[in-house]
Amino acid sequence: MFSTAPRPLGLSPGSGAPGTILTITGTGFGVPNPPQNTVYFGSYAINNVYSPDSKTLTVIVPNLAPGTY
């Protein structure tokens, strides 16, 4: 369980094609327990999330149909 609820505050870039590296900044991410970190694109879960610290998540945009997620 998280000791504090994760709070995403920023997203860079704001959009991207599949394969784009997406960085999410905020607070309370699951370091030192990265398996707790899951990023969702709609209902599609990404569990392969890199978290160098409790303020940053990095994920690769999956190959999904174009749209807003």
C-alpha positions as CSV (number, residue, x, y, z in Angstrom):
1,M,0.0,0.0,0.0
2,F,1.1,3.6,-0.6
3,S,1.9,5.6,2.5
4,T,0.5,8.6,0.7
5,A,-1.7,8.6,-2.4
6,P,0.1,9.2,-5.7
7,R,-0.5,12.6,-7.1
8,P,0.4,13.2,-10.7
9,L,1.2,16.9,-11.4
10,G,2.7,17.0,-14.9
11,L,3.0,15.1,-18.2
12,S,5.7,15.5,-20.8
13,P,5.2,15.5,-23.7
14,G,1.5,16.2,-23.5
15,S,0.8,13.8,-26.3
16,G,2.7,11.3,-28.4
17,A,2.6,8.4,-30.9
18,P,3.2,4.8,-29.9
19,G,6.8,4.4,-28.8
20,T,7.1,7.9,-27.3
21,I,8.7,8.1,-23.9
22,L,6.3,9.7,-21.5
23,T,7.4,11.3,-18.2
24,I,4.9,11.8,-15.4
25,T,6.0,14.0,-12.6
26,G,4.3,14.3,-9.2
27,T,4.5,13.0,-5.7
28,G,4.0,9.7,-3.8
29,F,4.9,7.3,-6.5
30,G,5.9,3.7,-5.5
31,V,9.6,4.0,-4.9
32,P,11.3,2.0,-3.4
33,N,8.6,-0.4,-4.5
34,P,8.2,0.2,-8.3
35,P,5.9,-2.9,-8.8
36,Q,3.2,-0.7,-7.2
37,N,3.4,1.7,-10.2
38,T,0.9,1.1,-12.9
39,V,0.0,3.7,-15.6
40,Y,-3.3,3.4,-17.5
41,F,-4.1,4.5,-21.0
42,G,-7.9,4.2,-20.8
43,S,-8.4,0.7,-19.5
44,Y,-5.1,-0.5,-20.9
45,A,-2.6,-1.0,-18.0
46,I,1.1,-0.6,-18.4
47,N,3.1,-2.3,-15.6
48,N,6.6,-1.8,-17.1
49,V,7.1,1.6,-15.5
50,Y,10.5,3.1,-14.6
51,S,10.6,5.1,-11.4
52,P,14.0,6.6,-10.5
53,D,12.5,8.4,-7.5
54,S,9.2,9.1,-5.8
55,K,8.5,12.1,-8.0
56,T,9.0,10.6,-11.5
57,L,7.5,7.8,-13.6
58,T,8.6,7.0,-17.2
59,V,6.6,4.8,-19.5
60,I,6.5,4.1,-23.2
61,V,3.3,5.0,-25.0
62,P,1.7,1.7,-26.1
63,N,0.5,0.8,-29.6
64,L,-3.2,1.6,-29.2
65,A,-5.8,2.9,-31.6
66,P,-5.5,6.7,-32.1
67,G,-7.5,8.7,-29.6
68,T,-7.5,10.5,-26.3
69,Y,-6.7,8.4,-23.3
